[in-house]
Amino acid sequence: MSRKIRLGAFLPGGGQHVAAWRHPDAPSDGATNIGFHIRLAQTAEKGLFDAYFLADGLSVGFSGGREGGSAKAAGFEPVTLFAALSAHTSHLGFIATASTTYEEPYQLARKFASLDLISGGRAAWNVVTSTGDETAQNFNRDEQLPHAERYRRAREHVDVVRQLWDSWEDDAFIRDKATGEFFGRDRVHEIHYKGEFFQVKGPLNAPRPPQGHPVVVQAGASEDGRDLAAETAEVIFAAHQTLAKAQEFYRDIKARVAAKGRNPAEVLIMPGVAPFVGRTQEEAQAKYDRLTSLILPEEGLALLNGLAGGTLDLKGYPLDGPLPAQDTTEGNKSRQILIREIADRHGFTIRQLYQYVATARGHLTLIGTPETIVDTLQEWFENEAADGFNILPPWLPAGLDDFVQLIVPELQRRGLFREQYEGRTLRENLGLSRPVNPWTEARAQLAAE
């Protein structure tokens, strides 16, 4: 089977653009409207998307860390939401964000195993290291953990979670009513994990997930983030503005994956793309201009400060003046660097910069017809820049509807995208292998000796 583009749909109910909720066609309560999320999930499945993705935060962010505008101040916890949405879909995967900084491995492993069971094998975990002092202050700390420490903790956290998912073998549950044997004692295992950050005995009190492991997703682009992704991730979200930057990241990650003894084909790289699509270029531009006109300056400034890791307090600076220097963040280092690169490359004023990043926060924004947008997607896909894309519709539901109605048919016409789902689990649709249980593998090797 020829290689196909993989597609994620990033669908926060309040919209992706910082002013999305103000659009006349968007529901003002989209972030907490379950009926609206059901509609979005069903539209994404109609468009044959691989997965519905949600980022998540653990604070409101009133003091400047709020990247998503007011509509993202409060919303659903992703795993809870996706458990509900799975009942209204049959093939769409669900990529939920959960923090290695503030969640314990046992709790997280159980939560995602449950989502995988409930959805019939359609769960994925977006691994994040939570940033921001405001978040830290909700979890018994005064300030965020240092960047390097967060990533050491994340590596250990993922290791513990995967061992817990494997603590039950696939055939452990016998459930024989005649004999009274519910599970095989030799098929369940304590893990006795002891590391720098975690001490976990196990086993998990949930069966091994249908996919073996829910798909592991990661999005860091710093040196620590790239190393963590190469070690642990099966899908990597990325933010790039140019083909050359995307190619550098793609080739670097694939090389790191191979150096760690993993198969580069089993690690999919999916840059973010926010499309404004119209049947003509003028129609697409009008959609962009309308949404841009709805940005409140205070929301734009909060967006820039959030992307800079809280190091860019722009109060008192002229909106039509240059972006001032800022301190290095202990938060999202790669996004802080990207925002500075965008400002410098284009010579943007503060106002122009927040208008530029308001749609996609450093991801690629495309404004055009189905043909011109797919030209770009195809170029990246065929030239070592992407295995697929994480689509960020600027406002909802129209931005998603436009993609499904206009972009998907053009992708299919060119033979770049599926005509139907390949399987029922997320792994099957992404073309990823199901992890082998190491306890089962060890038993098989012993039996063969």
C-alpha positions in Angstrom: 0.0 0.0 0.0 1.4 3.4 -1.0 2.3 5.9 1.8 -0.6 8.1 2.8 -0.9 11.4 4.6 -2.0 11.0 8.3 -4.3 13.7 9.7 -5.0 14.8 13.2 -7.7 17.4 14.0 -6.9 19.9 16.8 -10.4 20.9 17.9 -10.7 22.9 21.1 -14.3 23.7 21.4 -13.6 27.4 21.9 -11.7 27.5 18.6 -8.1 27.6 17.7 -7.7 31.3 16.8 -7.4 33.6 19.8 -10.6 35.4 18.7 -12.4 32.3 17.3 -15.3 32.4 19.8 -16.2 35.9 18.7 -16.9 34.8 15.2 -20.6 35.1 14.4 -20.9 31.5 13.3 -19.1 30.0 16.3 -21.0 29.0 19.5 -19.9 31.2 22.4 -20.0 28.2 24.8 -18.2 25.8 22.5 -15.5 24.9 25.1 -18.0 23.3 27.5 -20.7 22.3 25.1 -20.8 18.5 24.9 -23.2 18.5 21.9 -20.9 20.7 20.0 -17.9 18.4 20.7 -20.0 15.4 19.5 -20.7 17.2 16.3 -17.0 18.0 15.8 -16.0 14.4 16.4 -18.5 13.1 13.9 -17.4 15.6 11.3 -13.8 14.6 11.8 -14.7 11.0 11.4 -16.7 11.8 8.3 -13.5 13.4 6.9 -11.6 10.2 7.8 -9.2 11.9 10.2 -7.0 9.6 12.2 -7.6 11.4 15.5 -9.1 14.2 17.4 -6.4 16.0 19.4 -6.8 18.2 22.5 -4.1 20.1 24.3 -4.7 20.9 27.9 -3.5 23.2 30.7 -3.7 23.0 34.5 -4.4 26.6 35.3 -6.6 29.5 34.0 -3.6 31.7 33.2 -5.0 35.2 34.1 -1.6 36.8 34.5 -0.4 36.3 31.0 0.1 32.6 30.4 -3.2 32.3 28.6 -2.3 31.4 25.0 -5.8 30.5 23.8 -7.8 33.6 24.6 -10.6 33.9 27.1 -12.6 30.9 25.5 -9.8 28.6 26.7 -9.8 29.7 30.4 -12.1 26.7 31.2 -13.0 23.5 29.4 -13.3 19.7 29.7 -10.6 17.4 31.0 -9.6 15.6 27.7 -9.8 11.9 28.8 -13.2 12.4 30.3 -14.4 14.2 27.2 -13.0 11.5 24.9 -14.6 8.7 26.8 -17.9 10.3 26.1 -17.1 11.1 22.4 -16.0 7.5 21.8 -19.6 6.4 22.2 -20.6 8.6 19.3 -17.9 7.5 16.9 -16.4 4.1 15.7 -13.1 4.8 14.0 -11.8 8.2 15.1 -8.8 8.1 17.5 -8.5 10.4 20.6 -5.2 12.0 21.6 -5.5 13.4 25.1 -2.9 15.5 26.8 -1.8 14.6 30.3 1.1 15.9 32.3 4.2 14.0 33.5 5.0 16.9 35.8 1.8 16.8 37.9 0.2 13.4 37.4 1.5 10.1 39.0 2.3 7.3 36.5 -0.1 4.8 38.1 -3.1 7.1 37.9 -2.3 8.2 34.3 -1.6 4.6 33.2 -5.0 3.5 34.5 -6.8 6.5 33.0 -5.5 5.8 29.5 -5.9 2.1 29.7 -9.6 2.8 30.6 -10.0 5.1 27.6 -8.5 2.5 25.3 -10.8 -0.1 26.6 -13.9 2.1 26.4 -13.1 3.3 22.8 -12.1 -0.2 21.6 -8.4 0.7 21.0 -8.5 4.4 19.9 -6.6 6.2 22.7 -3.4 8.1 22.6 -1.4 10.0 25.2 0.1 13.4 24.3 3.1 13.5 26.8 3.7 17.0 28.1 5.9 18.6 30.8 3.7 21.2 32.3 5.1 24.8 32.4 4.3 28.0 34.2 4.5 29.2 37.7 0.7 29.6 37.8 0.3 25.9 37.1 2.9 25.0 39.7 1.0 27.0 42.3 -2.0 24.7 41.8 0.2 21.7 42.7 1.9 22.6 46.0 4.8 24.5 44.4 5.7 28.2 44.2 7.4 28.0 40.7 7.7 25.6 37.8 10.3 22.9 37.8 13.5 23.6 35.7 13.3 22.6 32.1 15.9 19.8 32.3 14.4 18.3 35.4 11.0 18.2 33.8 12.3 16.2 31.0 14.2 13.8 33.2 11.0 13.2 35.1 9.1 12.8 31.8 11.4 10.0 30.6 11.0 8.1 33.8 7.3 8.7 33.9 6.8 7.2 30.4 8.9 4.2 31.3 6.8 3.5 34.4 3.5 3.9 32.5 4.6 1.5 29.8 5.7 -1.1 32.3 2.3 -0.8 34.1 0.4 -1.2 30.8 2.4 -4.5 30.3 1.9 -5.7 33.9 -1.0 -7.8 32.7 -0.4 -10.1 29.7 -3.0 -10.2 26.9 -4.2 -13.6 27.9 -4.2 -13.1 31.7 -8.0 -13.0 32.1 -9.5 -16.5 31.9 -12.9 -15.9 33.6 -13.7 -19.6 33.8 -17.0 -19.8 35.8 -16.8 -23.6 36.0 -13.4 -23.6 37.8 -13.6 -20.3 39.4 -10.3 -19.2 37.9 -10.7 -15.5 36.9 -7.1 -14.8 35.9 -3.8 -16.6 35.5 -1.5 -15.8 38.4 1.5 -16.3 36.2 0.2 -13.7 33.7 0.2 -10.7 36.1 3.4 -9.0 37.2 4.6 -6.5 39.8 7.0 -4.1 38.2 8.9 -2.9 41.4 10.1 0.3 39.7 12.5 2.5 41.6 14.0 5.6 40.0 14.9 9.2 40.6 11.3 10.4 40.8 9.0 7.4 41.1 8.7 4.3 43.1 5.9 2.0 41.9 5.2 -1.6 42.8 2.3 -2.5 40.4 0.6 -4.3 38.8 -1.9 -1.9 37.3 -5.6 -2.5 38.3 -6.7 -2.4 34.7 -6.2 -5.0 31.9 -3.6 -4.5 29.2 -5.1 -2.0 26.7 -6.5 -3.3 23.4 -3.7 -1.6 21.5 -1.1 -3.0 23.9 -0.1 0.6 24.7 -2.2 3.6 23.7 -0.2 5.5 21.1 2.4 7.8 22.6 2.5 11.4 21.2 5.0 14.2 22.0 5.5 17.7 20.8 8.7 19.1 22.2 11.2 20.7 19.8 14.0 21.8 22.1 17.1 19.6 22.5 15.5 17.9 25.5 12.2 17.6 23.7 13.8 16.1 20.6 15.6 13.5 22.7 12.5 12.6 24.6 10.5 12.3 21.4 13.2 10.1 19.8 13.2 7.8 22.8 9.5 7.5 23.5 7.2 9.0 20.9 5.3 7.3 18.0 3.7 10.5 16.8 5.4 13.9 17.0 3.6 17.2 16.6 5.8 20.0 15.3 5.6 23.7 14.5 7.4 25.0 11.5 7.1 28.1 9.2 9.2 26.9 6.3 9.9 23.7 4.3 13.6 24.0 5.1 13.0 24.1 8.9 10.5 21.3 8.7 13.0 19.1 6.8 15.8 19.8 9.3 13.5 18.7 12.1 12.2 15.7 10.2 15.7 14.4 9.3 17.1 15.1 12.7 14.3 13.2 14.5 14.4 10.2 12.2 18.2 10.0 12.6 17.9 10.2 16.4 15.2 7.5 16.4 17.5 5.2 14.3 20.4 5.9 16.7 18.3 4.7 19.6 17.6 1.4 17.8 14.1 2.2 16.9 12.4 2.0 13.5 12.1 5.6 12.0 9.0 4.4 10.0 7.3 3.8 13.4 7.6 7.4 14.3 5.3 9.8 12.5 6.0 13.5 12.3 3.0 15.7 11.9 3.5 19.5 11.7 0.6 21.8 12.6 -1.2 23.6 9.8 -4.0 26.1 10.1 -5.9 26.5 6.8 -8.2 29.3 5.7 -9.7 27.7 2.6 -12.0 29.3 0.0 -13.2 28.4 -3.5 -11.1 31.4 -4.6 -8.1 33.1 -3.1 -10.2 36.2 -2.4 -12.7 34.2 -0.4 -10.0 32.6 1.7 -8.3 36.0 2.4 -11.7 37.4 3.4 -12.1 34.7 6.0 -8.7 35.4 7.4 -9.2 39.2 7.5 -12.6 38.8 9.2 -11.2 36.7 12.0 -8.1 38.9 12.4 -10.3 41.9 12.9 -11.9 40.4 16.0 -8.6 40.2 18.0 -8.7 42.3 21.2 -5.2 43.9 21.8 -5.1 42.6 25.4 -5.7 39.0 24.1 -3.0 39.4 21.6 -0.5 40.6 24.2 -1.5 37.7 26.6 -1.0 35.3 23.7 2.6 36.5 23.0 3.5 36.4 26.7 2.1 32.9 27.0 4.1 31.7 24.0 7.2 33.3 25.4 6.8 31.4 28.6 5.6 34.3 30.7 8.8 36.4 30.0 7.2 39.0 27.7 5.2 41.5 29.6 4.4 44.0 26.9 2.3 46.5 29.0 3.4 50.0 28.2 5.1 49.1 24.9 3.6 50.6 21.7 1.7 48.1 19.7 3.2 49.4 16.5 6.7 49.3 17.8 9.2 46.4 17.7 9.2 43.3 20.0 11.5 43.9 23.0 14.1 41.5 24.3 13.0 39.0 26.9 14.6 36.6 29.3 15.1 32.9 28.6 12.1 30.9 29.8 12.1 27.7 31.9 8.8 27.0 30.1 8.4 26.1 26.4 11.9 27.1 25.0 11.3 26.0 21.4 8.1 28.1 21.1 9.8 31.1 22.6 12.6 30.9 20.0 10.1 30.4 17.2 8.1 33.5 18.1 11.3 35.6 18.1 12.3 34.1 14.7 9.0 35.0 13.2 9.2 38.6 14.5 12.8 39.1 13.2 12.3 37.4 9.8 9.3 39.5 9.0 10.3 42.7 10.8 6.9 42.6 12.6 5.6 45.1 15.1 4.0 43.7 18.3 0.6 44.1 16.7 1.6 42.4 13.5 3.2 39.6 15.4 0.2 38.7 17.5 -2.0 39.0 14.4 0.3 36.6 12.6 0.4 34.0 15.4 -3.2 34.4 16.6 -4.4 31.6 14.4 -1.8 28.9 15.0 0.7 29.9 17.7 3.7 29.4 15.5 2.3 26.6 13.3 2.0 27.2 9.6 -1.0 29.2 8.4 -2.2 28.7 4.9 -4.6 31.0 3.0 -5.8 29.7 -0.3 -7.9 27.4 -2.5 -8.0 23.6 -2.0 -5.5 23.3 -4.8 -2.9 25.7 -3.5 -3.2 24.4 0.1 -2.9 20.8 -1.0 0.1 21.8 -3.2 1.9 22.8 0.1 0.8 19.7 2.0 2.0 17.5 -0.9 5.3 19.3 -1.1 6.1 18.8 2.6 4.8 15.2 2.5 6.9 14.2 -0.5 10.1 16.0 0.5 11.0 14.7 4.0 9.2 17.3 6.0 6.0 15.5 7.2 4.3 12.1 7.5 1.0 13.9 8.0 -0.4 17.0 9.5 -2.1 18.2 12.7 -4.9 20.4 11.3 -5.8 23.4 13.3 -9.1 24.8 11.9 -9.0 28.5 12.9 -12.6 28.7 14.0 -15.3 26.1 14.5 -17.4 24.5 13.2 -16.9 26.2 9.8 -13.1 25.7 9.6 -13.4 22.0 10.1 -16.4 21.8 7.7 -14.3 23.6 5.0 -11.4 21.2 5.4 -13.6 18.1 5.1 -15.7 19.4 2.2 -12.9 21.1 0.2 -9.4 19.8 1.2 -10.1 16.1 1.8 -11.6 15.5 -1.7 -8.5 17.2 -3.3 -6.2 15.0 -1.2 -8.1 11.9 -2.3 -8.1 13.0 -5.9 -4.3 13.1 -5.8 -4.1 9.7 -4.1 -2.6 11.2 -1.0 -5.3 10.3 1.5 -7.4 7.3 2.4 -10.8 6.6 0.9 -11.8 4.6 4.0 -10.3 3.6 7.4 -7.8 0.8 7.3 -8.7 -0.6 10.7 -10.6 -0.1 13.9 -7.8 0.9 16.2 -5.8 4.0 16.1 -2.6 2.0 15.6 -4.0 0.2 12.6 -5.1 3.5 11.0 -1.7 5.1 11.7 0.1 2.0 10.4 1.9 1.5 13.7 2.8 -1.9 15.2 1.2 -3.2 18.4 3.8 -3.4 21.2 4.8 -6.9 22.2 4.4 -7.7 25.9 7.9 -8.3 27.3 6.7 -10.9 29.8 5.0 -12.9 27.1 8.0 -12.5 24.8 10.4 -13.8 27.6 8.1 -16.8 28.2 8.1 -17.7 24.5 11.9 -17.4 24.3 12.3 -19.6 27.3 9.9 -22.2 25.9 11.9 -22.2 22.6 15.2 -23.0 24.3 
